[in-house]
């Protein structure tokens, strides 16, 4: 695929995700209940998870230049008719457990050149949609981050261009049950909670957007019971790391940038830590 064709395809992917956002938001109504099935990570699915996944699969695979679609909600990879082109990964409804209390959630998209699973070095662009009081989409592309508002017709309007994390961090949000944290991470967390304000809402996208807005750190660390944490490298870790790093921040699995982690399987889990570079450096030192 030529550079021009690739850029054109990425444009259409992002426009399609924006167009799908109000459709997904409207479709949440009446789809808050759980279904019998589980996703490949063993998590119970909401009806909205399955519905949003099918919608995005249909819309994104219909784009010329998209060769494959993979989702947190399905076991394998779905290929287009010719199977040639960019690969898309998707978390259709990040934080869908927030459906029950009617709290914020989002959609995460990664666009990769080559087959899946793929490392961060193959990432062409990444984005997340936040379904908050306002629907927004934050995009990292060509090492630049842009935030858009999305109206009810799926049209995009730039609200922040060249987005960077504030130098003076303000907020933090750490996932996992505290008794299940490792001793090293808990020691680090106790330092951070004396310095920053807690912002944790149960949806990664909402918490990461707090960090992008105010500066700080989000983490879902490795736990004593689950050393690899909860979040998926391909669907959440790499796309979000790309956005935070393009905004002047840093990411880590505890030792290295998430963009440098080599995936071994599609649904691989990984500890995720993203935020201001100084806070990530301190975290890696604490975990060493």
Secondary structure as UniProt FT lines:
FT   HELIX           3..27
FT   TURN            28..30
FT   STRAND          34..38
FT   TURN            40..41
FT   STRAND          44..46
FT   HELIX           47..61
FT   TURN            64..65
FT   STRAND          66..71
FT   TURN            72..73
FT   STRAND          77..79
FT   STRAND          86..94
FT   HELIX           96..99
FT   TURN            100..102
FT   STRAND          105..112
FT   HELIX           120..122
FT   STRAND          123..131
FT   STRAND          135..141
FT   TURN            142..143
FT   STRAND          144..150
FT   TURN            152..153
FT   STRAND          156..161
FT   STRAND          171..174
FT   HELIX           178..180
FT   HELIX           183..193
FT   TURN            194..195
FT   STRAND          197..198
FT   HELIX           204..214
FT   STRAND          216..220
FT   TURN            227..228
FT   HELIX           233..237
FT   HELIX           238..246
FT   TURN            247..248
FT   STRAND          250..252
FT   HELIX           258..260
FT   TURN            266..267
FT   STRAND          272..275
FT   HELIX           277..287
//
